[in-house]
Amino acid sequence: MKKVLGILLILSVNVCLSQNLGDRVTSNPDSAVIVYKDIANFWKAFDKISEEGNKVFEKYYINPGSNGVQKFLGNNRIVNADTLFNTVQSHRAEYLKVRENTLRIEEILPQCRASYYAFKYLYPQALFPPLYFVIGRFNTGGVSLKEGQIIGAEMNEPTNIPFLVAHELIHANQRIPYKYKILLEQCIIEGSADFMGELISGKIASLEPYNYAKGKEEAIWKDFINDMELGEQDDFANWLYSGKRKDDRPADMGYYIGYIITKAYYDKAKDKKKAIYDILNIQDCKEFLKVSGIGK
């Protein structure tokens, strides 16, 4: 797979990284829209703070911003121009620290698109939503919405961004209904995105849960089964989306759980392309766990 990714990366260097194609979902990796103009707009506003005051982000960043910026206003991310201005004023040193990295985003775009080619090869039904790089308030690293993938450039090292993009691309292509709304389901959704993202990019975006699990596999699995058996009232806090939990374990151990379940299913399957289709279109996570054979 690494050899395939290398070839795809070389090919993708010659692909035009357009910001003027219009924001649309496409089935063609060549025409997938990647937008990073908002980063330059942010720093233009940043550099005019002393001259023009608290309206700079509205004038230079939000008003002319891409759909990615507009979608990043909600859910306590950017919120609005005044909130962003206040955050920048109180965290000026942190923004200056990441400035150079955010301006290097263009360097890693061919690697991002290489994952698109790999995904299209493995999953011919693949769809590619617009990909936006924006700068927020140090509170969101990445999100996958129906309207596109949005990456918070200030939150990510450039060298790690292609792996995050691959993870979010998988989310954009998952067709997994929330049948139970329980812990198992959400862990599989996240862990399968890590597994598939690794297949198409060569690496998992965040290795902390996986490194922590080494040598503790049985104990972690036992804890998970105990929490999972609580049924529809089970608690995500020990596994997903929160701060560090008991035993100093990382917040996202649920990603590891979903990954090992998905990997077991994939490794067991004779038809790998069908397995990939199955993973992206899981209809019953309890049945998926059963068929994976893990934990038996």
LOZAMI-675117 format. One record per residue (C-alpha): residue in one letter; x, y, z. Coordinates in steps of 0.2 Angstrom, whole numbers, plus 5000, padded with zeros to 4 digits. Each point is the difference from the previous one (the first is absolute). Layout:
LOZAMI-675117
<atom><code>A</code><X>X</X><Y>Y</Y><Z>Z</Z></atom>
...
This chain:
LOZAMI-675117
<atom><code>M</code><X>5000</X><Y>5000</Y><Z>5000</Z></atom>
<atom><code>K</code><X>5014</X><Y>5012</Y><Z>5004</Z></atom>
<atom><code>K</code><X>5007</X><Y>4997</Y><Z>4982</Z></atom>
<atom><code>V</code><X>4983</X><Y>5004</Y><Z>4993</Z></atom>
<atom><code>L</code><X>4999</X><Y>5016</Y><Z>5011</Z></atom>
<atom><code>G</code><X>5017</X><Y>5006</Y><Z>4994</Z></atom>
<atom><code>I</code><X>4995</X><Y>4998</Y><Z>4981</Z></atom>
<atom><code>L</code><X>4984</X><Y>5009</Y><Z>5003</Z></atom>
<atom><code>L</code><X>5009</X><Y>5014</Y><Z>5009</Z></atom>
<atom><code>I</code><X>5012</X><Y>5002</Y><Z>4985</Z></atom>
<atom><code>L</code><X>4985</X><Y>5001</Y><Z>4988</Z></atom>
<atom><code>S</code><X>4991</X><Y>5012</Y><Z>5011</Z></atom>
<atom><code>V</code><X>5013</X><Y>5013</Y><Z>5000</Z></atom>
<atom><code>N</code><X>4995</X><Y>5005</Y><Z>4982</Z></atom>
<atom><code>V</code><X>4982</X><Y>5002</Y><Z>5005</Z></atom>
<atom><code>C</code><X>4993</X><Y>5017</Y><Z>5000</Z></atom>
<atom><code>L</code><X>4995</X><Y>5005</Y><Z>5018</Z></atom>
<atom><code>S</code><X>4986</X><Y>5012</Y><Z>4995</Z></atom>
<atom><code>Q</code><X>4991</X><Y>5012</Y><Z>5011</Z></atom>
<atom><code>N</code><X>4989</X><Y>5006</Y><Z>4987</Z></atom>
<atom><code>L</code><X>4990</X><Y>4985</Y><Z>4994</Z></atom>
<atom><code>G</code><X>4984</X><Y>5004</Y><Z>5011</Z></atom>
<atom><code>D</code><X>4996</X><Y>4990</Y><Z>5016</Z></atom>
<atom><code>R</code><X>4993</X><Y>4984</Y><Z>4995</Z></atom>
<atom><code>V</code><X>5001</X><Y>4981</Y><Z>5004</Z></atom>
<atom><code>T</code><X>5008</X><Y>4990</Y><Z>4987</Z></atom>
<atom><code>S</code><X>5003</X><Y>4982</Y><Z>4996</Z></atom>
<atom><code>N</code><X>5016</X><Y>5005</Y><Z>4991</Z></atom>
<atom><code>P</code><X>5016</X><Y>5002</Y><Z>5010</Z></atom>
<atom><code>D</code><X>5007</X><Y>5012</Y><Z>4987</Z></atom>
<atom><code>S</code><X>4986</X><Y>5012</Y><Z>5002</Z></atom>
<atom><code>A</code><X>4999</X><Y>4999</Y><Z>5019</Z></atom>
<atom><code>V</code><X>5000</X><Y>5018</Y><Z>5006</Z></atom>
<atom><code>I</code><X>5013</X><Y>5005</Y><Z>5013</Z></atom>
<atom><code>V</code><X>4999</X><Y>5018</Y><Z>5007</Z></atom>
<atom><code>Y</code><X>5014</X><Y>5008</Y><Z>5010</Z></atom>
<atom><code>K</code><X>4998</X><Y>5019</Y><Z>4996</Z></atom>
<atom><code>D</code><X>4992</X><Y>5003</Y><Z>5017</Z></atom>
<atom><code>I</code><X>5017</X><Y>4998</Y><Z>5008</Z></atom>
<atom><code>A</code><X>5007</X><Y>5015</Y><Z>4991</Z></atom>
<atom><code>N</code><X>4985</X><Y>5010</Y><Z>5003</Z></atom>
<atom><code>F</code><X>5001</X><Y>4996</Y><Z>5019</Z></atom>
<atom><code>W</code><X>5018</X><Y>5006</Y><Z>5001</Z></atom>
<atom><code>K</code><X>4996</X><Y>5016</Y><Z>4989</Z></atom>
<atom><code>A</code><X>4987</X><Y>5004</Y><Z>5014</Z></atom>
<atom><code>F</code><X>5012</X><Y>4996</Y><Z>5014</Z></atom>
<atom><code>D</code><X>5013</X><Y>5012</Y><Z>4993</Z></atom>
<atom><code>K</code><X>4987</X><Y>5014</Y><Z>4999</Z></atom>
<atom><code>I</code><X>4994</X><Y>4999</Y><Z>5018</Z></atom>
<atom><code>S</code><X>5011</X><Y>5015</Y><Z>5006</Z></atom>
<atom><code>E</code><X>4994</X><Y>5010</Y><Z>4985</Z></atom>
<atom><code>E</code><X>4982</X><Y>4996</Y><Z>4999</Z></atom>
<atom><code>G</code><X>4995</X><Y>4993</Y><Z>5017</Z></atom>
<atom><code>N</code><X>4986</X><Y>4987</Y><Z>5004</Z></atom>
<atom><code>K</code><X>4991</X><Y>5000</Y><Z>4983</Z></atom>
<atom><code>V</code><X>5015</X><Y>4992</Y><Z>4990</Z></atom>
<atom><code>F</code><X>4995</X><Y>4982</Y><Z>5001</Z></atom>
<atom><code>E</code><X>4982</X><Y>5004</Y><Z>4994</Z></atom>
<atom><code>K</code><X>5007</X><Y>5010</Y><Z>4986</Z></atom>
<atom><code>Y</code><X>5015</X><Y>4990</Y><Z>4994</Z></atom>
<atom><code>Y</code><X>4996</X><Y>4982</Y><Z>5006</Z></atom>
<atom><code>I</code><X>4982</X><Y>4996</Y><Z>5003</Z></atom>
<atom><code>N</code><X>4991</X><Y>5011</Y><Z>4987</Z></atom>
<atom><code>P</code><X>5011</X><Y>4994</Y><Z>4986</Z></atom>
<atom><code>G</code><X>5002</X><Y>4983</Y><Z>5007</Z></atom>
<atom><code>S</code><X>4996</X><Y>4983</Y><Z>4992</Z></atom>
<atom><code>N</code><X>4986</X><Y>4989</Y><Z>5005</Z></atom>
<atom><code>G</code><X>5012</X><Y>4992</Y><Z>5012</Z></atom>
<atom><code>V</code><X>5002</X><Y>5015</Y><Z>5010</Z></atom>
<atom><code>Q</code><X>4981</X><Y>5003</Y><Z>5000</Z></atom>
<atom><code>K</code><X>4997</X><Y>4983</Y><Z>5006</Z></atom>
<atom><code>F</code><X>5013</X><Y>5002</Y><Z>5013</Z></atom>
<atom><code>L</code><X>4990</X><Y>5014</Y><Z>5008</Z></atom>
<atom><code>G</code><X>4988</X><Y>4989</Y><Z>5009</Z></atom>
<atom><code>N</code><X>5002</X><Y>4987</Y><Z>5014</Z></atom>
<atom><code>N</code><X>5011</X><Y>5011</Y><Z>5011</Z></atom>
<atom><code>R</code><X>5014</X><Y>5000</Y><Z>4987</Z></atom>
<atom><code>I</code><X>5004</X><Y>5017</Y><Z>4993</Z></atom>
<atom><code>V</code><X>4982</X><Y>5006</Y><Z>5006</Z></atom>
<atom><code>N</code><X>5002</X><Y>5018</Y><Z>4992</Z></atom>
<atom><code>A</code><X>5013</X><Y>5013</Y><Z>4996</Z></atom>
<atom><code>D</code><X>5000</X><Y>5008</Y><Z>5017</Z></atom>
<atom><code>T</code><X>5003</X><Y>4983</Y><Z>5009</Z></atom>
<atom><code>L</code><X>5014</X><Y>4996</Y><Z>4988</Z></atom>
<atom><code>F</code><X>5007</X><Y>5017</Y><Z>5003</Z></atom>
<atom><code>N</code><X>5000</X><Y>4998</Y><Z>5019</Z></atom>
<atom><code>T</code><X>5008</X><Y>4983</Y><Z>4999</Z></atom>
<atom><code>V</code><X>5014</X><Y>5006</Y><Z>4989</Z></atom>
<atom><code>Q</code><X>5003</X><Y>5015</Y><Z>5011</Z></atom>
<atom><code>S</code><X>5001</X><Y>4989</Y><Z>5016</Z></atom>
<atom><code>H</code><X>5010</X><Y>4986</Y><Z>4991</Z></atom>
<atom><code>R</code><X>5011</X><Y>5010</Y><Z>4988</Z></atom>
<atom><code>A</code><X>5016</X><Y>4991</Y><Z>5004</Z></atom>
<atom><code>E</code><X>4992</X><Y>4983</Y><Z>4997</Z></atom>
<atom><code>Y</code><X>4994</X><Y>5006</Y><Z>4982</Z></atom>
<atom><code>L</code><X>5017</X><Y>5007</Y><Z>4996</Z></atom>
<atom><code>K</code><X>5008</X><Y>4984</Y><Z>5005</Z></atom>
<atom><code>V</code><X>4990</X><Y>4990</Y><Z>4987</Z></atom>
<atom><code>R</code><X>5000</X><Y>5013</Y><Z>4986</Z></atom>
<atom><code>E</code><X>5014</X><Y>4992</Y><Z>4990</Z></atom>
<atom><code>N</code><X>4992</X><Y>4983</Y><Z>5001</Z></atom>
<atom><code>T</code><X>4983</X><Y>5006</Y><Z>4994</Z></atom>
<atom><code>L</code><X>5009</X><Y>5009</Y><Z>4985</Z></atom>
<atom><code>R</code><X>5008</X><Y>4983</Y><Z>4995</Z></atom>
<atom><code>I</code><X>4983</X><Y>4991</Y><Z>4997</Z></atom>
<atom><code>E</code><X>5002</X><Y>5001</Y><Z>4981</Z></atom>
<atom><code>E</code><X>5015</X><Y>4989</Y><Z>5001</Z></atom>
<atom><code>I</code><X>4990</X><Y>4985</Y><Z>5007</Z></atom>
<atom><code>L</code><X>4985</X><Y>5001</Y><Z>4988</Z></atom>
<atom><code>P</code><X>5008</X><Y>4988</Y><Z>4987</Z></atom>
<atom><code>Q</code><X>5001</X><Y>4987</Y><Z>5014</Z></atom>
<atom><code>C</code><X>4982</X><Y>5003</Y><Z>5005</Z></atom>
<atom><code>R</code><X>4994</X><Y>4997</Y><Z>4982</Z></atom>
<atom><code>A</code><X>5011</X><Y>4985</Y><Z>4999</Z></atom>
<atom><code>S</code><X>4988</X><Y>4992</Y><Z>5014</Z></atom>
<atom><code>Y</code><X>4986</X><Y>5005</Y><Z>4988</Z></atom>
<atom><code>Y</code><X>5007</X><Y>4989</Y><Z>4987</Z></atom>
<atom><code>A</code><X>5003</X><Y>4986</Y><Z>5011</Z></atom>
<atom><code>F</code><X>4982</X><Y>5001</Y><Z>5007</Z></atom>
<atom><code>K</code><X>4993</X><Y>5000</Y><Z>4983</Z></atom>
<atom><code>Y</code><X>5010</X><Y>4984</Y><Z>4996</Z></atom>
<atom><code>L</code><X>4994</X><Y>4991</Y><Z>5015</Z></atom>
<atom><code>Y</code><X>4982</X><Y>5007</Y><Z>5000</Z></atom>
<atom><code>P</code><X>4994</X><Y>5004</Y><Z>4982</Z></atom>
<atom><code>Q</code><X>4984</X><Y>5008</Y><Z>5008</Z></atom>
<atom><code>A</code><X>5011</X><Y>5013</Y><Z>5009</Z></atom>
<atom><code>L</code><X>4994</X><Y>5018</Y><Z>5001</Z></atom>
<atom><code>F</code><X>5011</X><Y>5015</Y><Z>5003</Z></atom>
<atom><code>P</code><X>4992</X><Y>5015</Y><Z>5008</Z></atom>
<atom><code>P</code><X>5009</X><Y>5017</Y><Z>5000</Z></atom>
<atom><code>L</code><X>5015</X><Y>5001</Y><Z>5012</Z></atom>
<atom><code>Y</code><X>5002</X><Y>5017</Y><Z>5009</Z></atom>
<atom><code>F</code><X>5015</X><Y>5006</Y><Z>5010</Z></atom>
<atom><code>V</code><X>4995</X><Y>5013</Y><Z>5012</Z></atom>
<atom><code>I</code><X>5007</X><Y>5008</Y><Z>5016</Z></atom>
<atom><code>G</code><X>4989</X><Y>5000</Y><Z>5016</Z></atom>
<atom><code>R</code><X>5001</X><Y>5002</Y><Z>5018</Z></atom>
<atom><code>F</code><X>5011</X><Y>4985</Y><Z>5005</Z></atom>
<atom><code>N</code><X>4985</X><Y>4990</Y><Z>5004</Z></atom>
<atom><code>T</code><X>4997</X><Y>4989</Y><Z>4985</Z></atom>
<atom><code>G</code><X>5013</X><Y>4990</Y><Z>4990</Z></atom>
<atom><code>G</code><X>4988</X><Y>4993</Y><Z>4987</Z></atom>
<atom><code>V</code><X>4982</X><Y>4996</Y><Z>4996</Z></atom>
<atom><code>S</code><X>4991</X><Y>4991</Y><Z>4986</Z></atom>
<atom><code>L</code><X>4983</X><Y>5008</Y><Z>4995</Z></atom>
<atom><code>K</code><X>4989</X><Y>4996</Y><Z>4985</Z></atom>
<atom><code>E</code><X>5006</X><Y>5017</Y><Z>4992</Z></atom>
<atom><code>G</code><X>5018</X><Y>4995</Y><Z>5002</Z></atom>
<atom><code>Q</code><X>5015</X><Y>4996</Y><Z>5010</Z></atom>
<atom><code>I</code><X>5007</X><Y>5014</Y><Z>5011</Z></atom>
<atom><code>I</code><X>5017</X><Y>5000</Y><Z>5008</Z></atom>
<atom><code>G</code><X>5006</X><Y>5012</Y><Z>5013</Z></atom>
<atom><code>A</code><X>5017</X><Y>5004</Y><Z>4994</Z></atom>
<atom><code>E</code><X>5006</X><Y>5008</Y><Z>5016</Z></atom>
<atom><code>M</code><X>4996</X><Y>4983</Y><Z>5009</Z></atom>
<atom><code>N</code><X>5011</X><Y>4989</Y><Z>4989</Z></atom>
<atom><code>E</code><X>5018</X><Y>4997</Y><Z>4995</Z></atom>
<atom><code>P</code><X>5001</X><Y>5000</Y><Z>4981</Z></atom>
<atom><code>T</code><X>5008</X><Y>4983</Y><Z>5000</Z></atom>
<atom><code>N</code><X>4985</X><Y>4992</Y><Z>5009</Z></atom>
<atom><code>I</code><X>4987</X><Y>5009</Y><Z>4990</Z></atom>
<atom><code>P</code><X>4999</X><Y>4987</Y><Z>4985</Z></atom>
<atom><code>F</code><X>4996</X><Y>4986</Y><Z>5013</Z></atom>
<atom><code>L</code><X>4986</X><Y>5011</Y><Z>5008</Z></atom>
<atom><code>V</code><X>4993</X><Y>5004</Y><Z>4983</Z></atom>
<atom><code>A</code><X>4999</X><Y>4981</Y><Z>4996</Z></atom>
<atom><code>H</code><X>4991</X><Y>4997</Y><Z>5016</Z></atom>
<atom><code>E</code><X>4987</X><Y>5014</Y><Z>4997</Z></atom>
<atom><code>L</code><X>4998</X><Y>4994</Y><Z>4982</Z></atom>
<atom><code>I</code><X>4995</X><Y>4983</Y><Z>5006</Z></atom>
<atom><code>H</code><X>4987</X><Y>5008</Y><Z>5011</Z></atom>
<atom><code>A</code><X>4993</X><Y>5009</Y><Z>4985</Z></atom>
<atom><code>N</code><X>4998</X><Y>4983</Y><Z>4992</Z></atom>
<atom><code>Q</code><X>4993</X><Y>4990</Y><Z>5014</Z></atom>
<atom><code>R</code><X>4982</X><Y>4995</Y><Z>4999</Z></atom>
<atom><code>I</code><X>4997</X><Y>4993</Y><Z>5017</Z></atom>
<atom><code>P</code><X>4983</X><Y>5003</Y><Z>5008</Z></atom>
<atom><code>Y</code><X>4999</X><Y>5004</Y><Z>5018</Z></atom>
<atom><code>K</code><X>4990</X><Y>4985</Y><Z>5004</Z></atom>
<atom><code>Y</code><X>5003</X><Y>4999</Y><Z>5018</Z></atom>
<atom><code>K</code><X>5009</X><Y>5016</Y><Z>5005</Z></atom>
<atom><code>I</code><X>5012</X><Y>4991</Y><Z>5012</Z></atom>
<atom><code>L</code><X>5018</X><Y>5000</Y><Z>5004</Z></atom>
<atom><code>L</code><X>5004</X><Y>4985</Y><Z>4988</Z></atom>
<atom><code>E</code><X>4993</X><Y>5009</Y><Z>4985</Z></atom>
<atom><code>Q</code><X>5009</X><Y>5016</Y><Z>5003</Z></atom>
<atom><code>C</code><X>5017</X><Y>4991</Y><Z>5003</Z></atom>
<atom><code>I</code><X>4998</X><Y>4990</Y><Z>4984</Z></atom>
<atom><code>I</code><X>4996</X><Y>5016</Y><Z>4990</Z></atom>
<atom><code>E</code><X>5016</X><Y>5008</Y><Z>5006</Z></atom>
<atom><code>G</code><X>5011</X><Y>4985</Y><Z>5001</Z></atom>
<atom><code>S</code><X>4995</X><Y>4994</Y><Z>4982</Z></atom>
<atom><code>A</code><X>5004</X><Y>5018</Y><Z>4994</Z></atom>
<atom><code>D</code><X>5017</X><Y>4998</Y><Z>5008</Z></atom>
<atom><code>F</code><X>5002</X><Y>4982</Y><Z>4992</Z></atom>
<atom><code>M</code><X>4995</X><Y>5006</Y><Z>4982</Z></atom>
<atom><code>G</code><X>5009</X><Y>5016</Y><Z>5002</Z></atom>
<atom><code>E</code><X>5016</X><Y>4990</Y><Z>5003</Z></atom>
<atom><code>L</code><X>4997</X><Y>4989</Y><Z>4985</Z></atom>
<atom><code>I</code><X>4999</X><Y>5015</Y><Z>4989</Z></atom>
<atom><code>S</code><X>5013</X><Y>5012</Y><Z>5007</Z></atom>
<atom><code>G</code><X>5012</X><Y>4988</Y><Z>5009</Z></atom>
<atom><code>K</code><X>4998</X><Y>5006</Y><Z>5018</Z></atom>
<atom><code>I</code><X>4987</X><Y>5004</Y><Z>5014</Z></atom>
<atom><code>A</code><X>4998</X><Y>5018</Y><Z>5004</Z></atom>
<atom><code>S</code><X>5002</X><Y>4998</Y><Z>5019</Z></atom>
<atom><code>L</code><X>5010</X><Y>4985</Y><Z>5006</Z></atom>
<atom><code>E</code><X>4998</X><Y>5004</Y><Z>5019</Z></atom>
<atom><code>P</code><X>4986</X><Y>4988</Y><Z>5003</Z></atom>
<atom><code>Y</code><X>5009</X><Y>4986</Y><Z>4991</Z></atom>
<atom><code>N</code><X>5017</X><Y>5003</Y><Z>5008</Z></atom>
<atom><code>Y</code><X>4991</X><Y>5000</Y><Z>5017</Z></atom>
<atom><code>A</code><X>4991</X><Y>4983</Y><Z>4996</Z></atom>
<atom><code>K</code><X>5016</X><Y>4991</Y><Z>4998</Z></atom>
<atom><code>G</code><X>5002</X><Y>4987</Y><Z>5013</Z></atom>
<atom><code>K</code><X>4983</X><Y>5004</Y><Z>5007</Z></atom>
<atom><code>E</code><X>4989</X><Y>4993</Y><Z>4987</Z></atom>
<atom><code>E</code><X>4991</X><Y>4987</Y><Z>5010</Z></atom>
<atom><code>A</code><X>4996</X><Y>5012</Y><Z>5015</Z></atom>
<atom><code>I</code><X>4994</X><Y>5014</Y><Z>4988</Z></atom>
<atom><code>W</code><X>4989</X><Y>4988</Y><Z>4990</Z></atom>
<atom><code>K</code><X>4992</X><Y>4993</Y><Z>5017</Z></atom>
<atom><code>D</code><X>4997</X><Y>5018</Y><Z>5005</Z></atom>
<atom><code>F</code><X>4991</X><Y>5004</Y><Z>4984</Z></atom>
<atom><code>I</code><X>4989</X><Y>4985</Y><Z>5000</Z></atom>
<atom><code>N</code><X>4995</X><Y>5004</Y><Z>5018</Z></atom>
<atom><code>D</code><X>4995</X><Y>5018</Y><Z>4994</Z></atom>
<atom><code>M</code><X>4992</X><Y>4994</Y><Z>4984</Z></atom>
<atom><code>E</code><X>4989</X><Y>4988</Y><Z>5010</Z></atom>
<atom><code>L</code><X>4992</X><Y>5014</Y><Z>5009</Z></atom>
<atom><code>G</code><X>4989</X><Y>5002</Y><Z>4984</Z></atom>
<atom><code>E</code><X>4993</X><Y>5016</Y><Z>4993</Z></atom>
<atom><code>Q</code><X>5004</X><Y>5009</Y><Z>5016</Z></atom>
<atom><code>D</code><X>5019</X><Y>4997</Y><Z>4998</Z></atom>
<atom><code>D</code><X>5012</X><Y>5014</Y><Z>5003</Z></atom>
<atom><code>F</code><X>5011</X><Y>5007</Y><Z>4987</Z></atom>
<atom><code>A</code><X>5011</X><Y>5009</Y><Z>5012</Z></atom>
<atom><code>N</code><X>5013</X><Y>4986</Y><Z>5003</Z></atom>
<atom><code>W</code><X>5002</X><Y>4997</Y><Z>4981</Z></atom>
<atom><code>L</code><X>4996</X><Y>5015</Y><Z>4989</Z></atom>
<atom><code>Y</code><X>5001</X><Y>5019</Y><Z>4998</Z></atom>
<atom><code>S</code><X>5004</X><Y>5005</Y><Z>5018</Z></atom>
<atom><code>G</code><X>5016</X><Y>5004</Y><Z>5010</Z></atom>
<atom><code>K</code><X>5012</X><Y>4987</Y><Z>5007</Z></atom>
<atom><code>R</code><X>4990</X><Y>4987</Y><Z>5010</Z></atom>
<atom><code>K</code><X>5004</X><Y>4986</Y><Z>5012</Z></atom>
<atom><code>D</code><X>5017</X><Y>4993</Y><Z>5002</Z></atom>
<atom><code>D</code><X>5007</X><Y>5014</Y><Z>4990</Z></atom>
<atom><code>R</code><X>4994</X><Y>4993</Y><Z>4984</Z></atom>
<atom><code>P</code><X>4998</X><Y>5011</Y><Z>4985</Z></atom>
<atom><code>A</code><X>4983</X><Y>5007</Y><Z>4996</Z></atom>
<atom><code>D</code><X>4997</X><Y>4991</Y><Z>4984</Z></atom>
<atom><code>M</code><X>5003</X><Y>4981</Y><Z>5005</Z></atom>
<atom><code>G</code><X>4983</X><Y>4997</Y><Z>4991</Z></atom>
<atom><code>Y</code><X>5009</X><Y>5003</Y><Z>4983</Z></atom>
<atom><code>Y</code><X>5012</X><Y>4986</Y><Z>5004</Z></atom>
<atom><code>I</code><X>4985</X><Y>4988</Y><Z>5005</Z></atom>
<atom><code>G</code><X>4991</X><Y>5004</Y><Z>4983</Z></atom>
<atom><code>Y</code><X>5017</X><Y>4998</Y><Z>4991</Z></atom>
<atom><code>I</code><X>5003</X><Y>4982</Y><Z>5007</Z></atom>
<atom><code>I</code><X>4982</X><Y>4995</Y><Z>4996</Z></atom>
<atom><code>T</code><X>5001</X><Y>5006</Y><Z>4982</Z></atom>
<atom><code>K</code><X>5017</X><Y>4993</Y><Z>4997</Z></atom>
<atom><code>A</code><X>4995</X><Y>4983</Y><Z>5007</Z></atom>
<atom><code>Y</code><X>4985</X><Y>5001</Y><Z>4987</Z></atom>
<atom><code>Y</code><X>5011</X><Y>5005</Y><Z>4986</Z></atom>
<atom><code>D</code><X>5014</X><Y>4987</Y><Z>5004</Z></atom>
<atom><code>K</code><X>4987</X><Y>4986</Y><Z>5001</Z></atom>
<atom><code>A</code><X>4992</X><Y>5005</Y><Z>4983</Z></atom>
<atom><code>K</code><X>5005</X><Y>4990</Y><Z>4985</Z></atom>
<atom><code>D</code><X>4993</X><Y>5014</Y><Z>4988</Z></atom>
<atom><code>K</code><X>5009</X><Y>5015</Y><Z>5006</Z></atom>
<atom><code>K</code><X>4991</X><Y>5013</Y><Z>4988</Z></atom>
<atom><code>K</code><X>4983</X><Y>4993</Y><Z>5007</Z></atom>
<atom><code>A</code><X>5007</X><Y>5002</Y><Z>5017</Z></atom>
<atom><code>I</code><X>5004</X><Y>5018</Y><Z>4997</Z></atom>
<atom><code>Y</code><X>4982</X><Y>5003</Y><Z>4993</Z></atom>
<atom><code>D</code><X>4993</X><Y>4991</Y><Z>5015</Z></atom>
<atom><code>I</code><X>5010</X><Y>5011</Y><Z>5012</Z></atom>
<atom><code>L</code><X>4994</X><Y>5016</Y><Z>4992</Z></atom>
<atom><code>N</code><X>4982</X><Y>4994</Y><Z>5000</Z></atom>
<atom><code>I</code><X>4998</X><Y>4991</Y><Z>5017</Z></atom>
<atom><code>Q</code><X>4982</X><Y>4998</Y><Z>5003</Z></atom>
<atom><code>D</code><X>5001</X><Y>4992</Y><Z>5017</Z></atom>
<atom><code>C</code><X>5015</X><Y>5003</Y><Z>5011</Z></atom>
<atom><code>K</code><X>4996</X><Y>4986</Y><Z>5012</Z></atom>
<atom><code>E</code><X>4999</X><Y>4987</Y><Z>4986</Z></atom>
<atom><code>F</code><X>5016</X><Y>5008</Y><Z>4993</Z></atom>
<atom><code>L</code><X>5009</X><Y>4997</Y><Z>5016</Z></atom>
<atom><code>K</code><X>4993</X><Y>4982</Y><Z>5001</Z></atom>
<atom><code>V</code><X>5006</X><Y>4996</Y><Z>4982</Z></atom>
<atom><code>S</code><X>5017</X><Y>5008</Y><Z>5004</Z></atom>
<atom><code>G</code><X>5003</X><Y>4986</Y><Z>5012</Z></atom>
<atom><code>I</code><X>5010</X><Y>5011</Y><Z>5011</Z></atom>
<atom><code>G</code><X>5000</X><Y>4996</Y><Z>5019</Z></atom>
<atom><code>K</code><X>4995</X><Y>4982</Y><Z>4998</Z></atom>
